[in-house]
Amino acid sequence: MISLTGTLDTFGHEITLQTFDVALQSVIYFAKYPGLPRNLLGRIGWMRHFAIAIVDYESQLHLSQYR
């Protein structure tokens, strides 16, 4: 298990993300060192454009464009 506490050396790249019919610019941070099994997508540039709901007991994820 990897903990993301403290500092993390990354490289940020501006990219275009498309979710459904919404295309937007965002910055994604990729870990500098191999072995980290995840990359980081921040809430600025992507998450602020969508409403997300998680229904854990039904194993459901709902995603819609935030207006």
All heavy atoms as TSV, in Angstrom:
chain	resi	resn	atom	element	x	y	z
A	1	MET	N	N	0.841	-1.172	0.000
A	1	MET	CA	C	0.000	0.000	0.000
A	1	MET	C	C	0.887	1.235	0.000
A	1	MET	O	O	1.877	1.296	0.701
A	1	MET	CB	C	-0.916	-0.006	1.212
A	1	MET	CG	C	-1.814	1.171	1.276
A	1	MET	SD	S	-3.028	0.900	2.584
A	1	MET	CE	C	-4.014	2.312	2.324
A	2	ILE	N	N	0.495	2.238	-0.781
A	2	ILE	CA	C	1.259	3.474	-0.876
A	2	ILE	C	C	0.449	4.597	-0.249
A	2	ILE	O	O	-0.720	4.780	-0.557
A	2	ILE	CB	C	1.580	3.809	-2.348
A	2	ILE	CG1	C	2.496	2.737	-2.918
A	2	ILE	CG2	C	2.214	5.174	-2.462
A	2	ILE	CD1	C	2.775	2.903	-4.376
A	3	SER	N	N	1.076	5.355	0.621
A	3	SER	CA	C	0.426	6.497	1.256
A	3	SER	C	C	0.868	7.772	0.550
A	3	SER	O	O	2.038	7.929	0.231
A	3	SER	CB	C	0.821	6.549	2.733
A	3	SER	OG	O	0.297	7.719	3.311
A	4	LEU	N	N	-0.064	8.683	0.291
A	4	LEU	CA	C	0.272	9.944	-0.366
A	4	LEU	C	C	0.286	11.080	0.642
A	4	LEU	O	O	-0.367	12.093	0.470
A	4	LEU	CB	C	-0.715	10.238	-1.494
A	4	LEU	CG	C	-0.612	9.326	-2.690
A	4	LEU	CD1	C	-1.660	9.696	-3.738
A	4	LEU	CD2	C	0.770	9.379	-3.303
A	5	THR	N	N	1.049	10.920	1.696
A	5	THR	CA	C	1.212	12.002	2.656
A	5	THR	C	C	2.578	12.620	2.449
A	5	THR	O	O	3.476	12.009	1.892
A	5	THR	CB	C	1.087	11.469	4.095
A	5	THR	OG1	O	2.093	10.474	4.303
A	5	THR	CG2	C	-0.281	10.889	4.346
A	6	GLY	N	N	2.729	13.853	2.856
A	6	GLY	CA	C	4.003	14.527	2.672
A	6	GLY	C	C	4.133	15.056	1.254
A	6	GLY	O	O	3.156	15.410	0.609
A	7	THR	N	N	5.351	15.104	0.761
A	7	THR	CA	C	5.585	15.634	-0.588
A	7	THR	C	C	5.665	14.500	-1.605
A	7	THR	O	O	5.956	13.354	-1.268
A	7	THR	CB	C	6.886	16.453	-0.640
A	7	THR	OG1	O	7.976	15.611	-0.291
A	7	THR	CG2	C	6.825	17.632	0.306
A	8	LEU	N	N	5.422	14.869	-2.840
A	8	LEU	CA	C	5.460	13.902	-3.932
A	8	LEU	C	C	6.012	14.627	-5.155
A	8	LEU	O	O	5.434	15.620	-5.602
A	8	LEU	CB	C	4.046	13.383	-4.222
A	8	LEU	CG	C	3.883	12.442	-5.395
A	8	LEU	CD1	C	4.617	11.134	-5.141
A	8	LEU	CD2	C	2.411	12.178	-5.655
A	9	ASP	N	N	7.148	14.178	-5.668
A	9	ASP	CA	C	7.731	14.789	-6.866
A	9	ASP	C	C	6.940	14.359	-8.088
A	9	ASP	O	O	6.703	13.165	-8.301
A	9	ASP	CB	C	9.195	14.364	-7.028
A	9	ASP	CG	C	10.081	14.936	-5.930
A	9	ASP	OD1	O	9.772	16.036	-5.447
A	9	ASP	OD2	O	11.069	14.284	-5.578
A	10	THR	N	N	6.497	15.348	-8.873
A	10	THR	CA	C	5.650	15.065	-10.031
A	10	THR	C	C	6.050	15.926	-11.222
A	10	THR	O	O	6.799	16.892	-11.090
A	10	THR	CB	C	4.170	15.356	-9.723
A	10	THR	OG1	O	4.034	16.740	-9.395
A	10	THR	CG2	C	3.641	14.493	-8.597
A	11	PHE	N	N	5.531	15.560	-12.370
A	11	PHE	CA	C	5.616	16.358	-13.582
A	11	PHE	C	C	4.189	16.684	-13.997
A	11	PHE	O	O	3.361	15.793	-14.161
A	11	PHE	CB	C	6.301	15.584	-14.717
A	11	PHE	CG	C	7.730	15.230	-14.414
A	11	PHE	CD1	C	8.072	13.938	-14.068
A	11	PHE	CD2	C	8.718	16.192	-14.481
A	11	PHE	CE1	C	9.391	13.602	-13.788
A	11	PHE	CE2	C	10.037	15.871	-14.200
A	11	PHE	CZ	C	10.376	14.574	-13.854
A	12	GLY	N	N	3.875	17.976	-14.168
A	12	GLY	CA	C	2.536	18.381	-14.569
A	12	GLY	C	C	2.458	18.601	-16.065
A	12	GLY	O	O	3.360	19.197	-16.662
A	13	HIS	N	N	1.407	18.104	-16.692
A	13	HIS	CA	C	1.199	18.257	-18.129
A	13	HIS	C	C	-0.217	18.738	-18.381
A	13	HIS	O	O	-1.172	18.163	-17.868
A	13	HIS	CB	C	1.417	16.925	-18.862
A	13	HIS	CG	C	2.812	16.412	-18.733
A	13	HIS	ND1	N	3.839	16.871	-19.503
A	13	HIS	CD2	C	3.339	15.489	-17.898
A	13	HIS	CE1	C	4.955	16.246	-19.158
A	13	HIS	NE2	N	4.680	15.399	-18.179
A	14	GLU	N	N	-0.355	19.800	-19.179
A	14	GLU	CA	C	-1.681	20.278	-19.552
A	14	GLU	C	C	-2.193	19.437	-20.702
A	14	GLU	O	O	-1.500	19.244	-21.707
A	14	GLU	CB	C	-1.636	21.744	-19.960
A	14	GLU	CG	C	-3.017	22.304	-20.197
A	14	GLU	CD	C	-3.009	23.807	-20.401
A	14	GLU	OE1	O	-2.165	24.481	-19.803
A	14	GLU	OE2	O	-3.863	24.279	-21.165
A	15	ILE	N	N	-3.391	18.915	-20.544
A	15	ILE	CA	C	-3.977	18.048	-21.564
A	15	ILE	C	C	-5.438	18.429	-21.772
A	15	ILE	O	O	-6.007	19.185	-20.998
A	15	ILE	CB	C	-3.884	16.550	-21.173
A	15	ILE	CG1	C	-4.704	16.273	-19.916
A	15	ILE	CG2	C	-2.453	16.115	-20.982
A	15	ILE	CD1	C	-4.923	14.820	-19.665
A	16	THR	N	N	-6.025	17.891	-22.808
A	16	THR	CA	C	-7.453	18.041	-23.046
A	16	THR	C	C	-8.134	16.745	-22.632
A	16	THR	O	O	-7.761	15.670	-23.081
A	16	THR	CB	C	-7.744	18.333	-24.531
A	16	THR	OG1	O	-7.072	19.527	-24.898
A	16	THR	CG2	C	-9.235	18.481	-24.777
A	17	LEU	N	N	-9.103	16.857	-21.740
A	17	LEU	CA	C	-9.892	15.707	-21.296
A	17	LEU	C	C	-11.281	15.804	-21.890
A	17	LEU	O	O	-11.853	16.889	-21.964
A	17	LEU	CB	C	-10.029	15.707	-19.772
A	17	LEU	CG	C	-8.790	15.407	-18.965
A	17	LEU	CD1	C	-9.066	15.645	-17.490
A	17	LEU	CD2	C	-8.358	13.981	-19.179
A	18	GLN	N	N	-11.809	14.678	-22.297
A	18	GLN	CA	C	-13.177	14.664	-22.782
A	18	GLN	C	C	-13.958	13.618	-22.007
A	18	GLN	O	O	-13.571	12.458	-21.930
A	18	GLN	CB	C	-13.253	14.363	-24.274
A	18	GLN	CG	C	-14.674	14.423	-24.782
A	18	GLN	CD	C	-14.771	14.448	-26.290
A	18	GLN	OE1	O	-13.802	14.723	-26.975
A	18	GLN	NE2	N	-15.940	14.157	-26.792
A	19	THR	N	N	-15.063	14.062	-21.409
A	19	THR	CA	C	-15.985	13.186	-20.696
A	19	THR	C	C	-17.362	13.454	-21.276
A	19	THR	O	O	-17.844	14.577	-21.239
A	19	THR	CB	C	-15.972	13.473	-19.190
A	19	THR	OG1	O	-14.629	13.371	-18.704
A	19	THR	CG2	C	-16.845	12.494	-18.440
A	20	PHE	N	N	-17.959	12.445	-21.829
A	20	PHE	CA	C	-19.206	12.596	-22.573
A	20	PHE	C	C	-18.971	13.613	-23.688
A	20	PHE	O	O	-18.026	13.465	-24.447
A	20	PHE	CB	C	-20.374	12.961	-21.649
A	20	PHE	CG	C	-20.584	11.992	-20.527
A	20	PHE	CD1	C	-20.416	12.376	-19.213
A	20	PHE	CD2	C	-20.921	10.683	-20.792
A	20	PHE	CE1	C	-20.599	11.478	-18.173
A	20	PHE	CE2	C	-21.107	9.769	-19.768
A	20	PHE	CZ	C	-20.949	10.175	-18.464
A	21	ASP	N	N	-19.763	14.657	-23.772
A	21	ASP	CA	C	-19.560	15.643	-24.839
A	21	ASP	C	C	-18.861	16.904	-24.332
A	21	ASP	O	O	-18.839	17.921	-24.997
A	21	ASP	CB	C	-20.897	16.020	-25.488
A	21	ASP	CG	C	-21.898	16.615	-24.508
A	21	ASP	OD1	O	-21.676	16.473	-23.289
A	21	ASP	OD2	O	-22.889	17.214	-24.953
A	22	VAL	N	N	-18.258	16.840	-23.149
A	22	VAL	CA	C	-17.571	17.984	-22.561
A	22	VAL	C	C	-16.055	17.801	-22.713
A	22	VAL	O	O	-15.488	16.838	-22.207
A	22	VAL	CB	C	-17.927	18.128	-21.061
A	22	VAL	CG1	C	-17.170	19.280	-20.437
A	22	VAL	CG2	C	-19.415	18.276	-20.878
A	23	ALA	N	N	-15.409	18.722	-23.429
A	23	ALA	CA	C	-13.958	18.716	-23.576
A	23	ALA	C	C	-13.405	19.935	-22.858
A	23	ALA	O	O	-13.914	21.050	-23.022
A	23	ALA	CB	C	-13.566	18.732	-25.044
A	24	LEU	N	N	-12.378	19.748	-22.018
A	24	LEU	CA	C	-11.805	20.864	-21.278
A	24	LEU	C	C	-10.324	20.639	-21.032
A	24	LEU	O	O	-9.833	19.520	-21.079
A	24	LEU	CB	C	-12.560	21.080	-19.969
A	24	LEU	CG	C	-12.813	19.848	-19.105
A	24	LEU	CD1	C	-11.775	19.731	-18.027
A	24	LEU	CD2	C	-14.195	19.925	-18.529
A	25	GLN	N	N	-9.639	21.741	-20.774
A	25	GLN	CA	C	-8.216	21.692	-20.464
A	25	GLN	C	C	-8.044	21.393	-18.985
A	25	GLN	O	O	-8.800	21.887	-18.144
A	25	GLN	CB	C	-7.558	23.032	-20.779
A	25	GLN	CG	C	-7.565	23.402	-22.237
A	25	GLN	CD	C	-6.745	22.459	-23.076
A	25	GLN	OE1	O	-7.296	21.703	-23.856
A	25	GLN	NE2	N	-5.455	22.475	-22.917
A	26	SER	N	N	-7.047	20.606	-18.648
A	26	SER	CA	C	-6.758	20.288	-17.260
A	26	SER	C	C	-5.278	19.967	-17.137
A	26	SER	O	O	-4.601	19.733	-18.140
A	26	SER	CB	C	-7.597	19.095	-16.793
A	26	SER	OG	O	-7.437	18.909	-15.407
A	27	VAL	N	N	-4.777	19.979	-15.922
A	27	VAL	CA	C	-3.397	19.582	-15.665
A	27	VAL	C	C	-3.436	18.273	-14.894
A	27	VAL	O	O	-4.142	18.148	-13.897
A	27	VAL	CB	C	-2.641	20.651	-14.857
A	27	VAL	CG1	C	-1.232	20.179	-14.531
A	27	VAL	CG2	C	-2.591	21.959	-15.627
A	28	ILE	N	N	-2.692	17.305	-15.395
A	28	ILE	CA	C	-2.557	16.020	-14.706
A	28	ILE	C	C	-1.111	15.896	-14.258
A	28	ILE	O	O	-0.196	16.244	-15.004
A	28	ILE	CB	C	-2.929	14.842	-15.625
A	28	ILE	CG1	C	-4.414	14.891	-15.931
A	28	ILE	CG2	C	-2.567	13.511	-14.984
A	28	ILE	CD1	C	-4.942	13.708	-16.662
A	29	TYR	N	N	-0.922	15.420	-13.041
A	29	TYR	CA	C	0.413	15.265	-12.497
A	29	TYR	C	C	0.797	13.790	-12.502
A	29	TYR	O	O	0.067	12.953	-12.006
A	29	TYR	CB	C	0.476	15.831	-11.072
A	29	TYR	CG	C	0.313	17.331	-11.082
A	29	TYR	CD1	C	-0.943	17.909	-10.970
A	29	TYR	CD2	C	1.415	18.151	-11.248
A	29	TYR	CE1	C	-1.096	19.287	-11.011
A	29	TYR	CE2	C	1.264	19.529	-11.298
A	29	TYR	CZ	C	0.009	20.083	-11.177
A	29	TYR	OH	O	-0.139	21.438	-11.230
A	30	PHE	N	N	1.941	13.510	-13.096
A	30	PHE	CA	C	2.458	12.156	-13.165
A	30	PHE	C	C	3.621	12.034	-12.187
A	30	PHE	O	O	4.468	12.926	-12.103
A	30	PHE	CB	C	2.942	11.839	-14.586
A	30	PHE	CG	C	1.826	11.866	-15.598
A	30	PHE	CD1	C	1.524	13.033	-16.289
A	30	PHE	CD2	C	1.070	10.733	-15.848
A	30	PHE	CE1	C	0.495	13.065	-17.218
A	30	PHE	CE2	C	0.038	10.759	-16.770
A	30	PHE	CZ	C	-0.243	11.922	-17.452
A	31	ALA	N	N	3.649	10.948	-11.449
A	31	ALA	CA	C	4.700	10.735	-10.458
A	31	ALA	C	C	6.063	10.697	-11.138
A	31	ALA	O	O	6.223	10.118	-12.217
A	31	ALA	CB	C	4.451	9.439	-9.698
A	32	LYS	N	N	7.041	11.340	-10.513
A	32	LYS	CA	C	8.400	11.387	-11.062
A	32	LYS	C	C	9.042	10.000	-11.055
A	32	LYS	O	O	9.763	9.642	-11.969
A	32	LYS	CB	C	9.243	12.364	-10.247
A	32	LYS	CG	C	10.669	12.493	-10.719
A	32	LYS	CD	C	11.424	13.534	-9.921
A	32	LYS	CE	C	12.844	13.661	-10.391
A	32	LYS	NZ	N	13.591	14.667	-9.615
A	33	TYR	N	N	8.745	9.234	-10.025
A	33	TYR	CA	C	9.404	7.941	-9.877
A	33	TYR	C	C	8.452	6.804	-10.245
A	33	TYR	O	O	7.293	6.813	-9.841
A	33	TYR	CB	C	9.896	7.766	-8.439
A	33	TYR	CG	C	10.823	8.880	-8.032
A	33	TYR	CD1	C	10.401	9.887	-7.184
A	33	TYR	CD2	C	12.123	8.934	-8.540
A	33	TYR	CE1	C	11.240	10.923	-6.826
A	33	TYR	CE2	C	12.972	9.970	-8.195
A	33	TYR	CZ	C	12.523	10.963	-7.339
A	33	TYR	OH	O	13.355	11.996	-7.002
A	34	PRO	N	N	8.930	5.829	-11.001
A	34	PRO	CA	C	8.067	4.695	-11.347
A	34	PRO	C	C	7.715	3.890	-10.097
A	34	PRO	O	O	8.397	3.955	-9.085
A	34	PRO	CB	C	8.929	3.870	-12.314
A	34	PRO	CG	C	10.332	4.321	-12.101
A	34	PRO	CD	C	10.271	5.712	-11.547
A	35	GLY	N	N	6.635	3.171	-10.181
A	35	GLY	CA	C	6.215	2.346	-9.054
A	35	GLY	C	C	4.983	2.876	-8.357
A	35	GLY	O	O	4.304	2.130	-7.656
A	36	LEU	N	N	4.685	4.171	-8.512
A	36	LEU	CA	C	3.445	4.695	-7.944
A	36	LEU	C	C	2.328	4.304	-8.894
A	36	LEU	O	O	2.334	4.693	-10.053
A	36	LEU	CB	C	3.510	6.219	-7.790
A	36	LEU	CG	C	2.314	6.856	-7.114
A	36	LEU	CD1	C	2.230	6.436	-5.649
A	36	LEU	CD2	C	2.383	8.370	-7.201
A	37	PRO	N	N	1.358	3.517	-8.454
A	37	PRO	CA	C	0.370	2.964	-9.377
A	37	PRO	C	C	-0.727	3.947	-9.792
A	37	PRO	O	O	-1.662	3.569	-10.462
A	37	PRO	CB	C	-0.228	1.806	-8.581
A	37	PRO	CG	C	-0.087	2.218	-7.153
A	37	PRO	CD	C	1.200	3.002	-7.095
A	38	ARG	N	N	-0.608	5.214	-9.409
A	38	ARG	CA	C	-1.656	6.178	-9.755
A	38	ARG	C	C	-1.035	7.479	-10.223
A	38	ARG	O	O	0.078	7.817	-9.855
A	38	ARG	CB	C	-2.512	6.477	-8.532
A	38	ARG	CG	C	-3.127	5.224	-7.943
A	38	ARG	CD	C	-4.405	5.509	-7.263
A	38	ARG	NE	N	-5.079	4.471	-6.565
A	38	ARG	CZ	C	-5.000	3.178	-6.683
A	38	ARG	NH1	N	-4.175	2.657	-7.505
A	38	ARG	NH2	N	-5.731	2.343	-5.981
A	39	ASN	N	N	-1.803	8.208	-11.030
A	39	ASN	CA	C	-1.458	9.569	-11.387
A	39	ASN	C	C	-2.530	10.466	-10.796
A	39	ASN	O	O	-3.573	10.007	-10.365
A	39	ASN	CB	C	-1.350	9.714	-12.902
A	39	ASN	CG	C	-0.183	8.905	-13.419
A	39	ASN	OD1	O	0.939	9.089	-12.989
A	39	ASN	ND2	N	-0.451	7.984	-14.315
A	40	LEU	N	N	-2.285	11.762	-10.728
A	40	LEU	CA	C	-3.142	12.656	-9.959
A	40	LEU	C	C	-3.897	13.619	-10.865
A	40	LEU	O	O	-3.295	14.383	-11.603
A	40	LEU	CB	C	-2.292	13.446	-8.956
A	40	LEU	CG	C	-1.377	12.582	-8.079
A	40	LEU	CD1	C	-0.450	13.467	-7.261
A	40	LEU	CD2	C	-2.195	11.688	-7.175
A	41	LEU	N	N	-5.204	13.578	-10.798
A	41	LEU	CA	C	-6.072	14.486	-11.533
A	41	LEU	C	C	-6.720	15.396	-10.504
A	41	LEU	O	O	-7.461	14.933	-9.645
A	41	LEU	CB	C	-7.138	13.704	-12.300
A	41	LEU	CG	C	-8.204	14.501	-13.033
A	41	LEU	CD1	C	-7.566	15.391	-14.092
A	41	LEU	CD2	C	-9.204	13.570	-13.670
A	42	GLY	N	N	-6.428	16.676	-10.582
A	42	GLY	CA	C	-6.925	17.610	-9.576
A	42	GLY	C	C	-8.354	18.040	-9.816
A	42	GLY	O	O	-8.929	17.832	-10.877
A	43	ARG	N	N	-8.927	18.667	-8.815
A	43	ARG	CA	C	-10.312	19.108	-8.931
A	43	ARG	C	C	-10.435	20.365	-9.759
A	43	ARG	O	O	-11.504	20.693	-10.253
A	43	ARG	CB	C	-10.947	19.291	-7.565
A	43	ARG	CG	C	-10.354	20.376	-6.752
A	43	ARG	CD	C	-11.044	20.444	-5.392
A	43	ARG	NE	N	-10.480	21.510	-4.609
A	43	ARG	CZ	C	-10.870	22.764	-4.669
A	43	ARG	NH1	N	-11.850	23.111	-5.468
A	43	ARG	NH2	N	-10.287	23.690	-3.939
A	44	ILE	N	N	-9.337	21.128	-9.924
A	44	ILE	CA	C	-9.380	22.313	-10.772
A	44	ILE	C	C	-9.186	21.863	-12.209
A	44	ILE	O	O	-8.189	21.237	-12.541
A	44	ILE	CB	C	-8.297	23.326	-10.360
A	44	ILE	CG1	C	-8.579	23.828	-8.954
A	44	ILE	CG2	C	-8.218	24.478	-11.350
A	44	ILE	CD1	C	-7.524	24.733	-8.391
A	45	GLY	N	N	-10.151	22.172	-13.041
A	45	GLY	CA	C	-10.042	21.808	-14.446
A	45	GLY	C	C	-10.856	20.594	-14.841
A	45	GLY	O	O	-11.125	20.392	-16.001
A	46	TRP	N	N	-11.265	19.766	-13.904
A	46	TRP	CA	C	-12.100	18.627	-14.263
A	46	TRP	C	C	-13.253	18.462	-13.275
A	46	TRP	O	O	-14.405	18.589	-13.646
A	46	TRP	CB	C	-11.304	17.328	-14.343
A	46	TRP	CG	C	-12.111	16.196	-14.880
A	46	TRP	CD1	C	-12.371	15.937	-16.195
A	46	TRP	CD2	C	-12.802	15.197	-14.133
A	46	TRP	NE1	N	-13.192	14.834	-16.304
A	46	TRP	CE2	C	-13.474	14.353	-15.045
A	46	TRP	CE3	C	-12.939	14.928	-12.783
A	46	TRP	CZ2	C	-14.235	13.279	-14.653
A	46	TRP	CZ3	C	-13.710	13.849	-12.388
A	46	TRP	CH2	C	-14.344	13.040	-13.322
A	47	MET	N	N	-12.955	18.220	-12.033
A	47	MET	CA	C	-14.014	17.915	-11.065
A	47	MET	C	C	-14.978	19.067	-10.856
A	47	MET	O	O	-16.132	18.849	-10.523
A	47	MET	CB	C	-13.422	17.462	-9.733
A	47	MET	CG	C	-12.887	16.057	-9.796
A	47	MET	SD	S	-12.351	15.423	-8.206
A	47	MET	CE	C	-13.924	15.149	-7.399
A	48	ARG	N	N	-14.544	20.299	-11.069
A	48	ARG	CA	C	-15.469	21.417	-10.870
A	48	ARG	C	C	-16.528	21.491	-11.965
A	48	ARG	O	O	-17.469	22.251	-11.875
A	48	ARG	CB	C	-14.712	22.740	-10.758
A	48	ARG	CG	C	-14.034	23.152	-12.028
A	48	ARG	CD	C	-13.442	24.539	-11.989
A	48	ARG	NE	N	-12.834	24.832	-10.719
A	48	ARG	CZ	C	-12.138	25.910	-10.452
A	48	ARG	NH1	N	-11.931	26.787	-11.385
A	48	ARG	NH2	N	-11.627	26.114	-9.269
A	49	HIS	N	N	-16.393	20.682	-13.000
A	49	HIS	CA	C	-17.357	20.679	-14.096
A	49	HIS	C	C	-18.379	19.547	-14.004
A	49	HIS	O	O	-19.261	19.441	-14.851
A	49	HIS	CB	C	-16.628	20.577	-15.437
A	49	HIS	CG	C	-15.766	21.763	-15.712
A	49	HIS	ND1	N	-16.257	22.932	-16.237
A	49	HIS	CD2	C	-14.445	21.969	-15.507
A	49	HIS	CE1	C	-15.282	23.803	-16.365
A	49	HIS	NE2	N	-14.169	23.240	-15.920
A	50	PHE	N	N	-18.239	18.674	-13.014
A	50	PHE	CA	C	-19.107	17.506	-12.918
A	50	PHE	C	C	-19.651	17.333	-11.508
A	50	PHE	O	O	-19.014	17.693	-10.531
A	50	PHE	CB	C	-18.355	16.234	-13.326
A	50	PHE	CG	C	-17.952	16.244	-14.766
A	50	PHE	CD1	C	-16.697	16.672	-15.144
A	50	PHE	CD2	C	-18.856	15.864	-15.748
A	50	PHE	CE1	C	-16.333	16.710	-16.472
A	50	PHE	CE2	C	-18.504	15.904	-17.084
A	50	PHE	CZ	C	-17.236	16.327	-17.443
A	51	ALA	N	N	-20.850	16.782	-11.425
A	51	ALA	CA	C	-21.440	16.386	-10.145
A	51	ALA	C	C	-21.245	14.874	-10.021
A	51	ALA	O	O	-21.552	14.132	-10.955
A	51	ALA	CB	C	-22.920	16.737	-10.108
A	52	ILE	N	N	-20.739	14.444	-8.892
A	52	ILE	CA	C	-20.436	13.038	-8.678
A	52	ILE	C	C	-21.184	12.546	-7.445
A	52	ILE	O	O	-21.167	13.202	-6.403
A	52	ILE	CB	C	-18.924	12.821	-8.470
A	52	ILE	CG1	C	-18.153	13.290	-9.707
A	52	ILE	CG2	C	-18.616	11.367	-8.168
A	52	ILE	CD1	C	-16.657	13.314	-9.513
A	53	ALA	N	N	-21.846	11.401	-7.576
A	53	ALA	CA	C	-22.529	10.786	-6.443
A	53	ALA	C	C	-22.114	9.321	-6.360
A	53	ALA	O	O	-22.049	8.632	-7.376
A	53	ALA	CB	C	-24.044	10.888	-6.607
A	54	ILE	N	N	-21.815	8.872	-5.163
A	54	ILE	CA	C	-21.434	7.476	-4.931
A	54	ILE	C	C	-22.480	6.857	-4.017
A	54	ILE	O	O	-22.764	7.375	-2.934
A	54	ILE	CB	C	-20.049	7.378	-4.280
A	54	ILE	CG1	C	-18.990	7.981	-5.213
A	54	ILE	CG2	C	-19.722	5.924	-3.947
A	54	ILE	CD1	C	-17.630	8.132	-4.580
A	55	VAL	N	N	-23.060	5.760	-4.479
A	55	VAL	CA	C	-24.005	4.990	-3.664
A	55	VAL	C	C	-23.296	3.679	-3.335
A	55	VAL	O	O	-23.333	2.717	-4.101
A	55	VAL	CB	C	-25.337	4.738	-4.410
A	55	VAL	CG1	C	-26.318	4.008	-3.511
A	55	VAL	CG2	C	-25.925	6.045	-4.919
A	56	ASP	N	N	-22.619	3.681	-2.193
A	56	ASP	CA	C	-21.761	2.559	-1.827
A	56	ASP	C	C	-22.538	1.250	-1.698
A	56	ASP	O	O	-22.120	0.220	-2.213
A	56	ASP	CB	C	-21.028	2.880	-0.524
A	56	ASP	CG	C	-20.058	1.793	-0.129
A	56	ASP	OD1	O	-19.223	1.405	-0.976
A	56	ASP	OD2	O	-20.136	1.311	1.015
A	57	TYR	N	N	-23.657	1.282	-1.019
A	57	TYR	CA	C	-24.391	0.033	-0.756
A	57	TYR	C	C	-24.981	-0.589	-2.019
A	57	TYR	O	O	-25.382	-1.733	-2.019
A	57	TYR	CB	C	-25.472	0.232	0.309
A	57	TYR	CG	C	-26.496	1.304	-0.022
A	57	TYR	CD1	C	-27.629	1.008	-0.767
A	57	TYR	CD2	C	-26.315	2.602	0.416
A	57	TYR	CE1	C	-28.555	1.989	-1.071
A	57	TYR	CE2	C	-27.243	3.590	0.116
A	57	TYR	CZ	C	-28.359	3.277	-0.626
A	57	TYR	OH	O	-29.271	4.249	-0.930
A	58	GLU	N	N	-25.032	0.176	-3.143
A	58	GLU	CA	C	-25.490	-0.384	-4.419
A	58	GLU	C	C	-24.351	-0.474	-5.442
A	58	GLU	O	O	-24.581	-0.809	-6.598
A	58	GLU	CB	C	-26.634	0.457	-4.991
A	58	GLU	CG	C	-27.899	0.383	-4.167
A	58	GLU	CD	C	-29.038	1.192	-4.768
A	58	GLU	OE1	O	-28.900	1.713	-5.888
A	58	GLU	OE2	O	-30.085	1.297	-4.093
A	59	SER	N	N	-23.134	-0.138	-5.001
A	59	SER	CA	C	-21.946	-0.149	-5.873
A	59	SER	C	C	-22.184	0.671	-7.136
A	59	SER	O	O	-21.903	0.226	-8.245
A	59	SER	CB	C	-21.551	-1.582	-6.224
A	59	SER	OG	O	-21.237	-2.301	-5.064
A	60	GLN	N	N	-22.712	1.888	-6.966
A	60	GLN	CA	C	-23.019	2.748	-8.106
A	60	GLN	C	C	-22.258	4.058	-8.027
A	60	GLN	O	O	-22.022	4.592	-6.946
A	60	GLN	CB	C	-24.513	3.073	-8.162
A	60	GLN	CG	C	-25.388	1.883	-8.446
A	60	GLN	CD	C	-26.858	2.269	-8.500
A	60	GLN	OE1	O	-27.247	3.368	-8.139
A	60	GLN	NE2	N	-27.679	1.347	-8.962
A	61	LEU	N	N	-21.896	4.563	-9.202
A	61	LEU	CA	C	-21.283	5.875	-9.348
A	61	LEU	C	C	-22.108	6.643	-10.361
A	61	LEU	O	O	-22.371	6.149	-11.460
A	61	LEU	CB	C	-19.842	5.745	-9.846
A	61	LEU	CG	C	-19.141	7.043	-10.212
A	61	LEU	CD1	C	-18.830	7.836	-8.949
A	61	LEU	CD2	C	-17.882	6.765	-10.993
A	62	HIS	N	N	-22.560	7.827	-9.987
A	62	HIS	CA	C	-23.355	8.671	-10.879
A	62	HIS	C	C	-22.521	9.911	-11.232
A	62	HIS	O	O	-21.980	10.564	-10.328
A	62	HIS	CB	C	-24.666	9.089	-10.211
A	62	HIS	CG	C	-25.535	7.929	-9.843
A	62	HIS	ND1	N	-26.456	7.413	-10.722
A	62	HIS	CD2	C	-25.614	7.188	-8.726
A	62	HIS	CE1	C	-27.071	6.389	-10.137
A	62	HIS	NE2	N	-26.572	6.242	-8.923
A	63	LEU	N	N	-22.450	10.239	-12.502
A	63	LEU	CA	C	-21.664	11.367	-12.972
A	63	LEU	C	C	-22.507	12.167	-13.954
A	63	LEU	O	O	-23.078	11.604	-14.881
A	63	LEU	CB	C	-20.393	10.872	-13.668
A	63	LEU	CG	C	-19.461	11.914	-14.254
A	63	LEU	CD1	C	-18.806	12.720	-13.159
A	63	LEU	CD2	C	-18.405	11.240	-15.112
A	64	SER	N	N	-22.611	13.471	-13.732
A	64	SER	CA	C	-23.335	14.333	-14.670
A	64	SER	C	C	-22.612	15.674	-14.745
A	64	SER	O	O	-21.853	16.034	-13.838
A	64	SER	CB	C	-24.783	14.532	-14.241
A	64	SER	OG	O	-24.850	15.200	-12.999
A	65	GLN	N	N	-22.854	16.389	-15.822
A	65	GLN	CA	C	-22.233	17.686	-15.989
A	65	GLN	C	C	-22.849	18.673	-14.999
A	65	GLN	O	O	-24.063	18.726	-14.831
A	65	GLN	CB	C	-22.407	18.196	-17.416
A	65	GLN	CG	C	-21.657	19.471	-17.674
A	65	GLN	CD	C	-21.735	19.906	-19.128
A	65	GLN	OE1	O	-22.403	19.279	-19.942
A	65	GLN	NE2	N	-21.054	20.969	-19.452
A	66	TYR	N	N	-22.004	19.417	-14.305
A	66	TYR	CA	C	-22.471	20.417	-13.347
A	66	TYR	C	C	-22.823	21.686	-14.112
A	66	TYR	O	O	-22.049	22.178	-14.898
A	66	TYR	CB	C	-21.384	20.694	-12.315
A	66	TYR	CG	C	-21.800	21.680	-11.255
A	66	TYR	CD1	C	-22.618	21.262	-10.214
A	66	TYR	CD2	C	-21.392	22.996	-11.303
A	66	TYR	CE1	C	-23.013	22.149	-9.233
A	66	TYR	CE2	C	-21.791	23.890	-10.317
A	66	TYR	CZ	C	-22.593	23.467	-9.296
A	66	TYR	OH	O	-22.991	24.354	-8.336
A	67	ARG	N	N	-24.005	22.203	-13.903
A	67	ARG	CA	C	-24.439	23.415	-14.618
A	67	ARG	C	C	-24.769	24.504	-13.649
A	67	ARG	O	O	-25.293	24.348	-12.648
A	67	ARG	CB	C	-25.659	23.120	-15.487
A	67	ARG	CG	C	-25.321	22.095	-16.530
A	67	ARG	CD	C	-26.503	21.837	-17.435
A	67	ARG	NE	N	-26.277	20.690	-18.251
A	67	ARG	CZ	C	-25.725	20.722	-19.456
A	67	ARG	NH1	N	-25.378	21.858	-19.993
A	67	ARG	NH2	N	-25.566	19.624	-20.147
